Amino acid sequence: MIELAPNHKIGLSLANPVMIASGCCGYGSAYRPLLDLSAFGAIVTNPITLRSQRGASQPRLVETLAGLILNTGDQNPG
């Protein structure tokens, strides 16, 4: 086991330190037939709330001098 949060009162132990980042696999269910999800230590999903959310209105992407700002508003199916 890999201990990722040794100083936290609950800790975070994973059998594998490899995690799929948010956005790569959505909520994970679409990739179940394609990947052995148990091979990963964790899957970081897109935002999930108790109720569905429509997300932010347009425009969601704005260019600034420093780069881009993206506001999705945590759109999700709930």
PyMOL Python script that loads the backbone (N, CA, C, O; Angstrom):
from pymol import cmd

cmd.read_pdbstr("""\
ATOM      1  N   MET A   1       0.837  -1.188   0.000  1.00  0.00           N
ATOM      2  CA  MET A   1       0.000   0.000   0.000  1.00  0.00           C
ATOM      3  C   MET A   1       0.879   1.248   0.000  1.00  0.00           C
ATOM      4  O   MET A   1       1.951   1.280   0.605  1.00  0.00           O
ATOM      5  N   ILE A   2       0.397   2.264  -0.690  1.00  0.00           N
ATOM      6  CA  ILE A   2       1.070   3.554  -0.749  1.00  0.00           C
ATOM      7  C   ILE A   2       0.279   4.522   0.129  1.00  0.00           C
ATOM      8  O   ILE A   2      -0.929   4.666  -0.058  1.00  0.00           O
ATOM      9  N   GLU A   3       0.921   5.176   1.065  1.00  0.00           N
ATOM     10  CA  GLU A   3       0.262   6.145   1.937  1.00  0.00           C
ATOM     11  C   GLU A   3       0.479   7.542   1.364  1.00  0.00           C
ATOM     12  O   GLU A   3       1.591   8.069   1.403  1.00  0.00           O
ATOM     13  N   LEU A   4      -0.605   8.148   0.824  1.00  0.00           N
ATOM     14  CA  LEU A   4      -0.504   9.458   0.186  1.00  0.00           C
ATOM     15  C   LEU A   4      -0.699  10.616   1.154  1.00  0.00           C
ATOM     16  O   LEU A   4      -0.320  11.746   0.848  1.00  0.00           O
ATOM     17  N   ALA A   5      -1.281  10.352   2.305  1.00  0.00           N
ATOM     18  CA  ALA A   5      -1.520  11.422   3.281  1.00  0.00           C
ATOM     19  C   ALA A   5      -1.130  10.934   4.675  1.00  0.00           C
ATOM     20  O   ALA A   5      -2.000  10.760   5.529  1.00  0.00           O
ATOM     21  N   PRO A   6       0.157  10.711   4.918  1.00  0.00           N
ATOM     22  CA  PRO A   6       0.577  10.130   6.196  1.00  0.00           C
ATOM     23  C   PRO A   6       0.294  10.998   7.416  1.00  0.00           C
ATOM     24  O   PRO A   6       0.194  10.473   8.525  1.00  0.00           O
ATOM     25  N   ASN A   7       0.165  12.296   7.246  1.00  0.00           N
ATOM     26  CA  ASN A   7      -0.081  13.186   8.381  1.00  0.00           C
ATOM     27  C   ASN A   7      -1.554  13.522   8.585  1.00  0.00           C
ATOM     28  O   ASN A   7      -1.897  14.259   9.510  1.00  0.00           O
ATOM     29  N   HIS A   8      -2.426  12.991   7.734  1.00  0.00           N
ATOM     30  CA  HIS A   8      -3.863  13.238   7.867  1.00  0.00           C
ATOM     31  C   HIS A   8      -4.442  12.237   8.861  1.00  0.00           C
ATOM     32  O   HIS A   8      -3.993  11.092   8.907  1.00  0.00           O
ATOM     33  N   LYS A   9      -5.435  12.648   9.662  1.00  0.00           N
ATOM     34  CA  LYS A   9      -5.961  11.770  10.712  1.00  0.00           C
ATOM     35  C   LYS A   9      -6.622  10.508  10.157  1.00  0.00           C
ATOM     36  O   LYS A   9      -6.635   9.479  10.833  1.00  0.00           O
ATOM     37  N   ILE A  10      -7.166  10.565   8.949  1.00  0.00           N
ATOM     38  CA  ILE A  10      -7.760   9.379   8.329  1.00  0.00           C
ATOM     39  C   ILE A  10      -6.766   8.713   7.389  1.00  0.00           C
ATOM     40  O   ILE A  10      -6.742   7.488   7.271  1.00  0.00           O
ATOM     41  N   GLY A  11      -5.941   9.522   6.719  1.00  0.00           N
ATOM     42  CA  GLY A  11      -4.964   8.989   5.774  1.00  0.00           C
ATOM     43  C   GLY A  11      -5.587   8.704   4.417  1.00  0.00           C
ATOM     44  O   GLY A  11      -6.794   8.854   4.229  1.00  0.00           O
ATOM     45  N   LEU A  12      -4.763   8.297   3.489  1.00  0.00           N
ATOM     46  CA  LEU A  12      -5.217   7.912   2.156  1.00  0.00           C
ATOM     47  C   LEU A  12      -4.262   6.852   1.642  1.00  0.00           C
ATOM     48  O   LEU A  12      -3.183   7.159   1.135  1.00  0.00           O
ATOM     49  N   SER A  13      -4.672   5.605   1.779  1.00  0.00           N
ATOM     50  CA  SER A  13      -3.844   4.481   1.346  1.00  0.00           C
ATOM     51  C   SER A  13      -4.378   3.931   0.037  1.00  0.00           C
ATOM     52  O   SER A  13      -5.570   3.654  -0.091  1.00  0.00           O
ATOM     53  N   LEU A  14      -3.489   3.775  -0.934  1.00  0.00           N
ATOM     54  CA  LEU A  14      -3.856   3.220  -2.230  1.00  0.00           C
ATOM     55  C   LEU A  14      -2.947   2.042  -2.553  1.00  0.00           C
ATOM     56  O   LEU A  14      -1.761   2.049  -2.222  1.00  0.00           O
ATOM     57  N   ALA A  15      -3.513   1.038  -3.198  1.00  0.00           N
ATOM     58  CA  ALA A  15      -2.707  -0.104  -3.622  1.00  0.00           C
ATOM     59  C   ALA A  15      -1.779   0.287  -4.761  1.00  0.00           C
ATOM     60  O   ALA A  15      -0.729  -0.327  -4.952  1.00  0.00           O
ATOM     61  N   ASN A  16      -2.165   1.304  -5.513  1.00  0.00           N
ATOM     62  CA  ASN A  16      -1.397   1.750  -6.667  1.00  0.00           C
ATOM     63  C   ASN A  16      -1.410   3.282  -6.658  1.00  0.00           C
ATOM     64  O   ASN A  16      -2.485   3.864  -6.510  1.00  0.00           O
ATOM     65  N   PRO A  17      -0.282   3.953  -6.807  1.00  0.00           N
ATOM     66  CA  PRO A  17      -0.273   5.416  -6.770  1.00  0.00           C
ATOM     67  C   PRO A  17      -0.737   6.085  -8.062  1.00  0.00           C
ATOM     68  O   PRO A  17      -0.772   7.314  -8.128  1.00  0.00           O
ATOM     69  N   VAL A  18      -1.093   5.316  -9.086  1.00  0.00           N
ATOM     70  CA  VAL A  18      -1.517   5.886 -10.367  1.00  0.00           C
ATOM     71  C   VAL A  18      -3.004   6.220 -10.304  1.00  0.00           C
ATOM     72  O   VAL A  18      -3.835   5.357 -10.020  1.00  0.00           O
ATOM     73  N   MET A  19      -3.334   7.506 -10.578  1.00  0.00           N
ATOM     74  CA  MET A  19      -4.717   7.960 -10.571  1.00  0.00           C
ATOM     75  C   MET A  19      -5.062   8.563 -11.925  1.00  0.00           C
ATOM     76  O   MET A  19      -4.233   9.231 -12.545  1.00  0.00           O
ATOM     77  N   ILE A  20      -6.289   8.326 -12.382  1.00  0.00           N
ATOM     78  CA  ILE A  20      -6.779   8.954 -13.607  1.00  0.00           C
ATOM     79  C   ILE A  20      -7.278  10.342 -13.225  1.00  0.00           C
ATOM     80  O   ILE A  20      -8.085  10.478 -12.305  1.00  0.00           O
ATOM     81  N   ALA A  21      -6.809  11.365 -13.915  1.00  0.00           N
ATOM     82  CA  ALA A  21      -7.163  12.749 -13.590  1.00  0.00           C
ATOM     83  C   ALA A  21      -8.598  13.074 -13.987  1.00  0.00           C
ATOM     84  O   ALA A  21      -9.169  12.442 -14.875  1.00  0.00           O
ATOM     85  N   SER A  22      -9.166  14.061 -13.318  1.00  0.00           N
ATOM     86  CA  SER A  22     -10.506  14.535 -13.627  1.00  0.00           C
ATOM     87  C   SER A  22     -10.573  14.995 -15.078  1.00  0.00           C
ATOM     88  O   SER A  22      -9.672  15.678 -15.565  1.00  0.00           O
ATOM     89  N   GLY A  23     -11.642  14.617 -15.759  1.00  0.00           N
ATOM     90  CA  GLY A  23     -11.816  15.009 -17.154  1.00  0.00           C
ATOM     91  C   GLY A  23     -11.376  13.948 -18.137  1.00  0.00           C
ATOM     92  O   GLY A  23     -11.847  13.932 -19.274  1.00  0.00           O
ATOM     93  N   CYS A  24     -10.491  13.066 -17.733  1.00  0.00           N
ATOM     94  CA  CYS A  24      -9.997  12.031 -18.655  1.00  0.00           C
ATOM     95  C   CYS A  24     -11.029  10.941 -18.907  1.00  0.00           C
ATOM     96  O   CYS A  24     -11.129  10.427 -20.021  1.00  0.00           O
ATOM     97  N   CYS A  25     -11.791  10.589 -17.891  1.00  0.00           N
ATOM     98  CA  CYS A  25     -12.757   9.494 -18.013  1.00  0.00           C
ATOM     99  C   CYS A  25     -14.157   9.892 -17.580  1.00  0.00           C
ATOM    100  O   CYS A  25     -14.970   9.024 -17.260  1.00  0.00           O
ATOM    101  N   GLY A  26     -14.457  11.177 -17.561  1.00  0.00           N
ATOM    102  CA  GLY A  26     -15.793  11.613 -17.168  1.00  0.00           C
ATOM    103  C   GLY A  26     -16.153  11.097 -15.788  1.00  0.00           C
ATOM    104  O   GLY A  26     -15.520  11.470 -14.800  1.00  0.00           O
ATOM    105  N   TYR A  27     -17.173  10.236 -15.712  1.00  0.00           N
ATOM    106  CA  TYR A  27     -17.594   9.653 -14.438  1.00  0.00           C
ATOM    107  C   TYR A  27     -17.144   8.204 -14.309  1.00  0.00           C
ATOM    108  O   TYR A  27     -17.530   7.519 -13.362  1.00  0.00           O
ATOM    109  N   GLY A  28     -16.329   7.727 -15.256  1.00  0.00           N
ATOM    110  CA  GLY A  28     -15.754   6.391 -15.176  1.00  0.00           C
ATOM    111  C   GLY A  28     -16.562   5.297 -15.840  1.00  0.00           C
ATOM    112  O   GLY A  28     -15.984   4.318 -16.310  1.00  0.00           O
ATOM    113  N   SER A  29     -17.882   5.426 -15.897  1.00  0.00           N
ATOM    114  CA  SER A  29     -18.721   4.336 -16.394  1.00  0.00           C
ATOM    115  C   SER A  29     -18.523   4.055 -17.884  1.00  0.00           C
ATOM    116  O   SER A  29     -18.615   2.899 -18.299  1.00  0.00           O
ATOM    117  N   ALA A  30     -18.256   5.063 -18.688  1.00  0.00           N
ATOM    118  CA  ALA A  30     -18.085   4.864 -20.133  1.00  0.00           C
ATOM    119  C   ALA A  30     -16.827   4.070 -20.458  1.00  0.00           C
ATOM    120  O   ALA A  30     -16.748   3.436 -21.511  1.00  0.00           O
ATOM    121  N   TYR A  31     -15.844   4.099 -19.564  1.00  0.00           N
ATOM    122  CA  TYR A  31     -14.577   3.419 -19.826  1.00  0.00           C
ATOM    123  C   TYR A  31     -14.503   2.035 -19.205  1.00  0.00           C
ATOM    124  O   TYR A  31     -13.504   1.335 -19.374  1.00  0.00           O
ATOM    125  N   ARG A  32     -15.539   1.629 -18.490  1.00  0.00           N
ATOM    126  CA  ARG A  32     -15.538   0.322 -17.842  1.00  0.00           C
ATOM    127  C   ARG A  32     -15.282  -0.814 -18.832  1.00  0.00           C
ATOM    128  O   ARG A  32     -14.506  -1.715 -18.512  1.00  0.00           O
ATOM    129  N   PRO A  33     -15.902  -0.816 -20.030  1.00  0.00           N
ATOM    130  CA  PRO A  33     -15.631  -1.911 -20.972  1.00  0.00           C
ATOM    131  C   PRO A  33     -14.245  -1.827 -21.622  1.00  0.00           C
ATOM    132  O   PRO A  33     -13.760  -2.824 -22.158  1.00  0.00           O
ATOM    133  N   LEU A  34     -13.612  -0.674 -21.583  1.00  0.00           N
ATOM    134  CA  LEU A  34     -12.342  -0.479 -22.280  1.00  0.00           C
ATOM    135  C   LEU A  34     -11.117  -0.629 -21.392  1.00  0.00           C
ATOM    136  O   LEU A  34     -10.062  -1.054 -21.862  1.00  0.00           O
ATOM    137  N   LEU A  35     -11.243  -0.286 -20.118  1.00  0.00           N
ATOM    138  CA  LEU A  35     -10.108  -0.293 -19.196  1.00  0.00           C
ATOM    139  C   LEU A  35     -10.414  -1.152 -17.982  1.00  0.00           C
ATOM    140  O   LEU A  35     -11.565  -1.257 -17.559  1.00  0.00           O
ATOM    141  N   ASP A  36      -9.388  -1.759 -17.432  1.00  0.00           N
ATOM    142  CA  ASP A  36      -9.524  -2.431 -16.148  1.00  0.00           C
ATOM    143  C   ASP A  36      -9.347  -1.362 -15.079  1.00  0.00           C
ATOM    144  O   ASP A  36      -8.226  -1.068 -14.663  1.00  0.00           O
ATOM    145  N   LEU A  37     -10.457  -0.782 -14.637  1.00  0.00           N
ATOM    146  CA  LEU A  37     -10.394   0.337 -13.703  1.00  0.00           C
ATOM    147  C   LEU A  37      -9.790  -0.062 -12.360  1.00  0.00           C
ATOM    148  O   LEU A  37      -9.321   0.800 -11.617  1.00  0.00           O
ATOM    149  N   SER A  38      -9.794  -1.347 -12.039  1.00  0.00           N
ATOM    150  CA  SER A  38      -9.190  -1.791 -10.778  1.00  0.00           C
ATOM    151  C   SER A  38      -7.666  -1.704 -10.818  1.00  0.00           C
ATOM    152  O   SER A  38      -7.013  -1.838  -9.783  1.00  0.00           O
ATOM    153  N   ALA A  39      -7.098  -1.482 -11.996  1.00  0.00           N
ATOM    154  CA  ALA A  39      -5.643  -1.352 -12.123  1.00  0.00           C
ATOM    155  C   ALA A  39      -5.150  -0.001 -11.612  1.00  0.00           C
ATOM    156  O   ALA A  39      -3.953   0.176 -11.389  1.00  0.00           O
ATOM    157  N   PHE A  40      -6.057   0.947 -11.425  1.00  0.00           N
ATOM    158  CA  PHE A  40      -5.689   2.282 -10.968  1.00  0.00           C
ATOM    159  C   PHE A  40      -5.918   2.407  -9.467  1.00  0.00           C
ATOM    160  O   PHE A  40      -6.789   1.744  -8.904  1.00  0.00           O
ATOM    161  N   GLY A  41      -5.135   3.254  -8.835  1.00  0.00           N
ATOM    162  CA  GLY A  41      -5.307   3.492  -7.408  1.00  0.00           C
ATOM    163  C   GLY A  41      -6.558   4.294  -7.113  1.00  0.00           C
ATOM    164  O   GLY A  41      -7.179   4.115  -6.066  1.00  0.00           O
ATOM    165  N   ALA A  42      -6.939   5.185  -8.034  1.00  0.00           N
ATOM    166  CA  ALA A  42      -8.126   6.019  -7.856  1.00  0.00           C
ATOM    167  C   ALA A  42      -8.528   6.621  -9.193  1.00  0.00           C
ATOM    168  O   ALA A  42      -7.722   6.725 -10.117  1.00  0.00           O
ATOM    169  N   ILE A  43      -9.784   7.010  -9.272  1.00  0.00           N
ATOM    170  CA  ILE A  43     -10.297   7.733 -10.432  1.00  0.00           C
ATOM    171  C   ILE A  43     -10.868   9.041  -9.905  1.00  0.00           C
ATOM    172  O   ILE A  43     -11.786   9.029  -9.085  1.00  0.00           O
ATOM    173  N   VAL A  44     -10.341  10.161 -10.361  1.00  0.00           N
ATOM    174  CA  VAL A  44     -10.845  11.474  -9.965  1.00  0.00           C
ATOM    175  C   VAL A  44     -11.904  11.852 -10.994  1.00  0.00           C
ATOM    176  O   VAL A  44     -11.581  12.115 -12.152  1.00  0.00           O
ATOM    177  N   THR A  45     -13.161  11.878 -10.576  1.00  0.00           N
ATOM    178  CA  THR A  45     -14.256  12.134 -11.507  1.00  0.00           C
ATOM    179  C   THR A  45     -14.456  13.626 -11.745  1.00  0.00           C
ATOM    180  O   THR A  45     -13.865  14.473 -11.075  1.00  0.00           O
ATOM    181  N   ASN A  46     -15.306  13.914 -12.720  1.00  0.00           N
ATOM    182  CA  ASN A  46     -15.800  15.276 -12.891  1.00  0.00           C
ATOM    183  C   ASN A  46     -16.659  15.602 -11.667  1.00  0.00           C
ATOM    184  O   ASN A  46     -16.986  14.690 -10.907  1.00  0.00           O
ATOM    185  N   PRO A  47     -17.032  16.854 -11.449  1.00  0.00           N
ATOM    186  CA  PRO A  47     -17.849  17.200 -10.281  1.00  0.00           C
ATOM    187  C   PRO A  47     -19.160  16.423 -10.240  1.00  0.00           C
ATOM    188  O   PRO A  47     -19.818  16.232 -11.262  1.00  0.00           O
ATOM    189  N   ILE A  48     -19.526  15.979  -9.040  1.00  0.00           N
ATOM    190  CA  ILE A  48     -20.776  15.253  -8.830  1.00  0.00           C
ATOM    191  C   ILE A  48     -21.510  15.921  -7.675  1.00  0.00           C
ATOM    192  O   ILE A  48     -20.927  16.183  -6.623  1.00  0.00           O
ATOM    193  N   THR A  49     -22.805  16.196  -7.883  1.00  0.00           N
ATOM    194  CA  THR A  49     -23.632  16.772  -6.828  1.00  0.00           C
ATOM    195  C   THR A  49     -24.854  15.888  -6.621  1.00  0.00           C
ATOM    196  O   THR A  49     -25.111  14.995  -7.429  1.00  0.00           O
ATOM    197  N   LEU A  50     -25.613  16.124  -5.547  1.00  0.00           N
ATOM    198  CA  LEU A  50     -26.804  15.317  -5.290  1.00  0.00           C
ATOM    199  C   LEU A  50     -27.849  15.497  -6.383  1.00  0.00           C
ATOM    200  O   LEU A  50     -28.504  14.533  -6.780  1.00  0.00           O
ATOM    201  N   ARG A  51     -28.007  16.714  -6.868  1.00  0.00           N
ATOM    202  CA  ARG A  51     -28.977  17.004  -7.932  1.00  0.00           C
ATOM    203  C   ARG A  51     -28.228  17.458  -9.176  1.00  0.00           C
ATOM    204  O   ARG A  51     -27.130  18.006  -9.084  1.00  0.00           O
ATOM    205  N   SER A  52     -28.821  17.230 -10.327  1.00  0.00           N
ATOM    206  CA  SER A  52     -28.172  17.644 -11.571  1.00  0.00           C
ATOM    207  C   SER A  52     -28.042  19.165 -11.618  1.00  0.00           C
ATOM    208  O   SER A  52     -28.860  19.890 -11.052  1.00  0.00           O
ATOM    209  N   GLN A  53     -27.017  19.623 -12.291  1.00  0.00           N
ATOM    210  CA  GLN A  53     -26.784  21.057 -12.469  1.00  0.00           C
ATOM    211  C   GLN A  53     -26.561  21.341 -13.944  1.00  0.00           C
ATOM    212  O   GLN A  53     -25.854  20.605 -14.632  1.00  0.00           O
ATOM    213  N   ARG A  54     -27.174  22.423 -14.422  1.00  0.00           N
ATOM    214  CA  ARG A  54     -27.036  22.795 -15.826  1.00  0.00           C
ATOM    215  C   ARG A  54     -25.672  23.379 -16.126  1.00  0.00           C
ATOM    216  O   ARG A  54     -25.205  23.306 -17.262  1.00  0.00           O
ATOM    217  N   GLY A  55     -25.039  23.947 -15.147  1.00  0.00           N
ATOM    218  CA  GLY A  55     -23.733  24.553 -15.372  1.00  0.00           C
ATOM    219  C   GLY A  55     -23.846  26.036 -15.659  1.00  0.00           C
ATOM    220  O   GLY A  55     -24.938  26.604 -15.658  1.00  0.00           O
ATOM    221  N   ALA A  56     -22.710  26.652 -15.903  1.00  0.00           N
ATOM    222  CA  ALA A  56     -22.645  28.092 -16.144  1.00  0.00           C
ATOM    223  C   ALA A  56     -23.206  28.437 -17.518  1.00  0.00           C
ATOM    224  O   ALA A  56     -23.150  27.630 -18.446  1.00  0.00           O
ATOM    225  N   SER A  57     -23.747  29.647 -17.633  1.00  0.00           N
ATOM    226  CA  SER A  57     -24.237  30.105 -18.933  1.00  0.00           C
ATOM    227  C   SER A  57     -23.058  30.554 -19.792  1.00  0.00           C
ATOM    228  O   SER A  57     -21.938  30.689 -19.301  1.00  0.00           O
ATOM    229  N   GLN A  58     -23.316  30.779 -21.059  1.00  0.00           N
ATOM    230  CA  GLN A  58     -22.271  31.207 -21.998  1.00  0.00           C
ATOM    231  C   GLN A  58     -21.930  32.670 -21.766  1.00  0.00           C
ATOM    232  O   GLN A  58     -22.832  33.407 -21.368  1.00  0.00           O
ATOM    233  N   PRO A  59     -20.754  33.145 -21.969  1.00  0.00           N
ATOM    234  CA  PRO A  59     -19.588  32.355 -22.373  1.00  0.00           C
ATOM    235  C   PRO A  59     -18.935  31.680 -21.173  1.00  0.00           C
ATOM    236  O   PRO A  59     -18.846  32.267 -20.094  1.00  0.00           O
ATOM    237  N   ARG A  60     -18.485  30.464 -21.362  1.00  0.00           N
ATOM    238  CA  ARG A  60     -17.797  29.725 -20.301  1.00  0.00           C
ATOM    239  C   ARG A  60     -16.287  29.923 -20.368  1.00  0.00           C
ATOM    240  O   ARG A  60     -15.591  29.759 -19.366  1.00  0.00           O
ATOM    241  N   LEU A  61     -15.788  30.268 -21.528  1.00  0.00           N
ATOM    242  CA  LEU A  61     -14.353  30.429 -21.722  1.00  0.00           C
ATOM    243  C   LEU A  61     -14.061  31.878 -22.096  1.00  0.00           C
ATOM    244  O   LEU A  61     -14.641  32.412 -23.041  1.00  0.00           O
ATOM    245  N   VAL A  62     -13.158  32.506 -21.350  1.00  0.00           N
ATOM    246  CA  VAL A  62     -12.806  33.905 -21.583  1.00  0.00           C
ATOM    247  C   VAL A  62     -11.293  34.011 -21.667  1.00  0.00           C
ATOM    248  O   VAL A  62     -10.573  33.468 -20.829  1.00  0.00           O
ATOM    249  N   GLU A  63     -10.816  34.722 -22.695  1.00  0.00           N
ATOM    250  CA  GLU A  63      -9.377  34.936 -22.831  1.00  0.00           C
ATOM    251  C   GLU A  63      -8.984  36.212 -22.094  1.00  0.00           C
ATOM    252  O   GLU A  63      -9.648  37.241 -22.219  1.00  0.00           O
ATOM    253  N   THR A  64      -7.902  36.137 -21.328  1.00  0.00           N
ATOM    254  CA  THR A  64      -7.355  37.299 -20.629  1.00  0.00           C
ATOM    255  C   THR A  64      -5.894  37.455 -21.033  1.00  0.00           C
ATOM    256  O   THR A  64      -5.352  36.601 -21.734  1.00  0.00           O
ATOM    257  N   LEU A  65      -5.256  38.529 -20.601  1.00  0.00           N
ATOM    258  CA  LEU A  65      -3.838  38.720 -20.900  1.00  0.00           C
ATOM    259  C   LEU A  65      -2.982  37.618 -20.282  1.00  0.00           C
ATOM    260  O   LEU A  65      -1.931  37.268 -20.819  1.00  0.00           O
ATOM    261  N   ALA A  66      -3.431  37.078 -19.160  1.00  0.00           N
ATOM    262  CA  ALA A  66      -2.657  36.047 -18.460  1.00  0.00           C
ATOM    263  C   ALA A  66      -2.955  34.635 -18.954  1.00  0.00           C
ATOM    264  O   ALA A  66      -2.245  33.699 -18.588  1.00  0.00           O
ATOM    265  N   GLY A  67      -3.982  34.461 -19.773  1.00  0.00           N
ATOM    266  CA  GLY A  67      -4.336  33.125 -20.261  1.00  0.00           C
ATOM    267  C   GLY A  67      -5.836  32.988 -20.411  1.00  0.00           C
ATOM    268  O   GLY A  67      -6.523  33.947 -20.761  1.00  0.00           O
ATOM    269  N   LEU A  68      -6.344  31.797 -20.146  1.00  0.00           N
ATOM    270  CA  LEU A  68      -7.762  31.511 -20.298  1.00  0.00           C
ATOM    271  C   LEU A  68      -8.408  31.256 -18.945  1.00  0.00           C
ATOM    272  O   LEU A  68      -7.778  30.708 -18.041  1.00  0.00           O
ATOM    273  N   ILE A  69      -9.669  31.657 -18.812  1.00  0.00           N
ATOM    274  CA  ILE A  69     -10.464  31.358 -17.624  1.00  0.00           C
ATOM    275  C   ILE A  69     -11.643  30.515 -18.085  1.00  0.00           C
ATOM    276  O   ILE A  69     -12.378  30.904 -18.993  1.00  0.00           O
ATOM    277  N   LEU A  70     -11.820  29.354 -17.453  1.00  0.00           N
ATOM    278  CA  LEU A  70     -12.915  28.446 -17.786  1.00  0.00           C
ATOM    279  C   LEU A  70     -13.826  28.302 -16.579  1.00  0.00           C
ATOM    280  O   LEU A  70     -13.362  27.984 -15.484  1.00  0.00           O
ATOM    281  N   ASN A  71     -15.118  28.534 -16.769  1.00  0.00           N
ATOM    282  CA  ASN A  71     -16.111  28.356 -15.713  1.00  0.00           C
ATOM    283  C   ASN A  71     -17.186  27.430 -16.236  1.00  0.00           C
ATOM    284  O   ASN A  71     -18.047  27.854 -17.007  1.00  0.00           O
ATOM    285  N   THR A  72     -17.153  26.176 -15.831  1.00  0.00           N
ATOM    286  CA  THR A  72     -18.163  25.221 -16.277  1.00  0.00           C
ATOM    287  C   THR A  72     -19.390  25.253 -15.385  1.00  0.00           C
ATOM    288  O   THR A  72     -20.466  24.820 -15.796  1.00  0.00           O
ATOM    289  N   GLY A  73     -19.240  25.763 -14.162  1.00  0.00           N
ATOM    290  CA  GLY A  73     -20.363  25.782 -13.240  1.00  0.00           C
ATOM    291  C   GLY A  73     -20.684  24.406 -12.691  1.00  0.00           C
ATOM    292  O   GLY A  73     -21.788  24.177 -12.196  1.00  0.00           O
ATOM    293  N   ASP A  74     -19.734  23.490 -12.772  1.00  0.00           N
ATOM    294  CA  ASP A  74     -19.904  22.121 -12.264  1.00  0.00           C
ATOM    295  C   ASP A  74     -21.107  21.410 -12.863  1.00  0.00           C
ATOM    296  O   ASP A  74     -21.864  20.757 -12.145  1.00  0.00           O
ATOM    297  N   GLN A  75     -21.289  21.533 -14.175  1.00  0.00           N
ATOM    298  CA  GLN A  75     -22.364  20.832 -14.863  1.00  0.00           C
ATOM    299  C   GLN A  75     -22.202  19.340 -14.633  1.00  0.00           C
ATOM    300  O   GLN A  75     -21.116  18.790 -14.818  1.00  0.00           O
ATOM    301  N   ASN A  76     -23.312  18.668 -14.219  1.00  0.00           N
ATOM    302  CA  ASN A  76     -23.255  17.231 -13.992  1.00  0.00           C
ATOM    303  C   ASN A  76     -24.651  16.646 -13.927  1.00  0.00           C
ATOM    304  O   ASN A  76     -25.618  17.377 -13.712  1.00  0.00           O
ATOM    305  N   PRO A  77     -24.774  15.329 -14.111  1.00  0.00           N
ATOM    306  CA  PRO A  77     -26.086  14.694 -14.129  1.00  0.00           C
ATOM    307  C   PRO A  77     -26.690  14.459 -12.748  1.00  0.00           C
ATOM    308  O   PRO A  77     -27.841  14.033 -12.647  1.00  0.00           O
ATOM    309  N   GLY A  78     -25.939  14.727 -11.687  1.00  0.00           N
ATOM    310  CA  GLY A  78     -26.433  14.530 -10.324  1.00  0.00           C
ATOM    311  C   GLY A  78     -26.296  13.109  -9.842  1.00  0.00           C
ATOM    312  O   GLY A  78     -26.672  12.801  -8.711  1.00  0.00           O
TER     313      GLY A  78
END
""", "prot")
cmd.dss("prot")
cmd.show_as("cartoon", "prot")
cmd.util.cbc("prot")
cmd.orient("prot")
